Amino acid sequence: MNMKRSTLYLIGTLVISLLACGALSGCKKKSANPFPASGTVAGWEKSSETRTFAPKDLWQYIDGDSEQFIQAGVVSTATSDYKYQGQLEAVVDVYTMGGPDGAQTILERGQTKEAQSAQVGDEGLQYAQSVSFRKGPYLVRIVAYQSSASAPQALMALAHGVEANL
């Protein structure tokens, strides 16, 4: 009887341990790389290494604007440059916020009268030379350095490529 109890206890402990392990690893968030590789989005090539910034270092990238991101709960910022068909240059910034509210706050703060609603992420805005959207805790800004007739469509394609990786 004692041996039976010990065996049941051991099996029960093992089952609980396995369930706990599974639950913990299921909760672990995978580290997503939101930046599409060259050629993944038609016409777009990744033209720089990805740079990342912790909140305390964000001023080095967006001096003057970093405080609003910190107040909204930015956890990290990653950025990379892209080139469309060898001509149109753009930068993709991905801000990982502490939650979706922070991403929404920044998206709404940056909205101007020229913004048009864009079908990307949970909520998106498109301008002549940029696309901004939020998806969960992520805020994405894609800004072209030049203006062209193909820029709005090309930027939306890149936005969808980033969205697919989040």
Salt bridges, closest charged atoms under 4 A:
ASP57 OD2 - LYS56 NZ 3.34
ASP122 OD2 - ARG134 NH1 3.88
GLU123 OE1 - ARG134 NE 2.94
GLU163 OE1 - HIS160 ND1 3.19
